[in-house]
Amino acid sequence: MIDTPEQRIVDAAITSRRSIRAFLPKEVAREDIETILEVAARAPSGTNTQPWKVYVLTGEIKQRLSDEVMRAHNDPDINKQHIEEYHYYPSAWVSPYIDRRRKVGWDLYSLLGLTRENKHGMHEQHGRNYSFFDAPVGMMFTIDRVMEKGSWLDYGMFLQNIMVAARGRGLDTCPQAAFTQYHKIIAGMLQLPPTEMVVCGMSLGYADPDRIENTLVTEREPLSSFVKFIE
């Protein structure tokens, strides 16, 4: 069995990655952001198409985007006008996926003291997505509409690279599909060309170690449940 310092460093970066939902106000150096994205861009892509585009938001523009999305999120009449462009989740849930989804949701809400009856509290917690969980850096990812499913697979590897490279630098992230509902607001604010589709957002920064929601560690299935060795 291989056991080298390099292996331990890589494994630690991968296994310590979690979706962080509360960040410190500590700034992230632009040089670190640029290096993370340069490293992540080594992700494989079919015939080297590199289908990713990234918009890095800080300061005033990040706050303006958060304010506009929150306004829509909190107004039922406006909110119903915003619909996702693509289906991230299945239209009909089945076990075991719905069971895992429910468990992680209630594990988080339980940590925060939110009960099933507290719809307002759950709405507010969901809304924290749109402030990037107070992270100093928000990122928006887009893809050219001509690209097909294979490029979306490539995109996932690029996003994973960002999250792992961030961990290697003591930073944390939270990938956020929640933003996709408000793609029209995002497109207008960032002046996206009509050829680009919003894939997701991501928070980047330093985790707040004192926030209870950051103690959540999601479970993973044992290999026996999803791997078959065929000899």
C-alpha positions, -999 to 999 in steps of 0.1 A, spaced: 0 0 0 14 34 -10 20 58 18 40 89 9 39 125 22 25 136 -12 -3 110 -10 -12 121 25 -13 158 15 -36 151 -15 -59 128 5 -61 154 33 -71 181 9 -99 159 -6 -112 144 26 -112 177 45 -133 194 19 -168 203 32 -195 227 23 -189 256 47 -220 278 56 -204 305 77 -172 324 68 -150 349 86 -147 384 72 -110 378 65 -100 388 30 -86 363 5 -55 375 -15 -62 379 -52 -29 361 -58 -44 330 -40 -76 332 -60 -57 334 -93 -34 305 -83 -64 283 -73 -81 289 -106 -49 283 -126 -44 250 -108 -81 240 -112 -78 247 -149 -57 216 -152 -89 196 -150 -94 172 -179 -119 181 -206 -129 163 -237 -105 172 -266 -93 200 -243 -124 221 -248 -121 237 -213 -158 248 -211 -156 268 -179 -159 305 -174 -156 322 -140 -167 355 -126 -150 364 -94 -171 387 -72 -158 408 -42 -168 440 -25 -196 462 -39 -206 440 -69 -209 410 -47 -231 429 -23 -253 443 -50 -258 409 -65 -267 394 -31 -291 423 -24 -309 418 -57 -312 380 -54 -323 383 -17 -350 408 -28 -364 382 -52 -360 354 -27 -380 373 0 -409 384 -22 -432 356 -32 -446 374 -62 -412 381 -76 -398 348 -66 -422 327 -86 -411 346 -117 -376 330 -114 -372 294 -126 -341 273 -130 -328 268 -166 -318 233 -160 -329 205 -136 -302 198 -110 -324 174 -91 -348 147 -104 -384 156 -110 -395 124 -91 -374 114 -61 -368 78 -52 -349 60 -25 -320 61 -15 -315 96 -29 -344 112 -12 -334 96 21 -299 110 19 -313 145 9 -337 146 38 -311 134 63 -285 161 54 -312 187 54 -325 178 89 -290 173 102 -282 209 93 -315 223 106 -311 203 139 -277 219 145 -293 253 140 -323 245 162 -348 247 133 -379 225 135 -401 214 107 -427 240 118 -402 269 116 -407 277 79 -395 312 83 -363 301 99 -356 276 71 -364 303 45 -338 326 62 -312 299 64 -317 290 27 -314 327 20 -279 328 34 -268 311 2 -274 345 -15 -250 364 8 -224 337 0 -226 328 37 -207 360 44 -176 348 25 -155 376 11 -153 360 -23 -182 348 -44 -178 331 -78 -202 325 -106 -197 298 -132 -211 298 -167 -210 275 -197 -216 281 -234 -251 270 -243 -237 250 -273 -219 226 -250 -235 192 -242 -235 167 -212 -199 157 -216 -188 193 -210 -209 194 -178 -190 163 -166 -158 181 -173 -171 212 -155 -177 191 -124 -140 181 -123 -130 218 -127 -152 227 -97 -138 199 -76 -103 211 -84 -111 246 -71 -124 232 -39 -94 209 -33 -69 236 -43 -86 259 -18 -82 234 10 -46 230 2 -42 267 10 -63 266 42 -94 280 25 -129 267 24 -157 267 -1 -194 260 -6 -206 251 -41 -241 265 -46 -267 254 -71 -292 276 -53 -281 306 -74 -294 290 -106 -330 299 -99 -320 336 -103 -300 333 -135 -318 363 -150 -307 386 -122 -271 372 -124 -270 376 -162 -282 412 -160 -259 421 -131 -228 405 -147 -238 415 -183 -235 379 -195 -238 374 -232 -269 354 -242 -247 325 -252 -237 318 -216 -257 298 -190 -252 300 -153 -240 266 -139 -237 275 -102 -221 298 -77 -195 292 -50 -184 308 -18 -147 311 -10 -130 322 22 -119 312 57 -144 290 77 -157 305 109 -147 278 135 -172 290 161 -203 286 140 -223 255 148 -233 248 111 -197 243 103 -195 212 125 -217 193 101 -199 164 84 -220 146 59 -219 108 58 -206 88 28 -217 53 18 -193 24 23 -176 11 -9 -197 -21 -7 -228 -1 -15 -215 14 -48 -185 -6 -59 -183 -41 -76 -149 -57 -82 -153 -80 -113 -125 -105 -118 
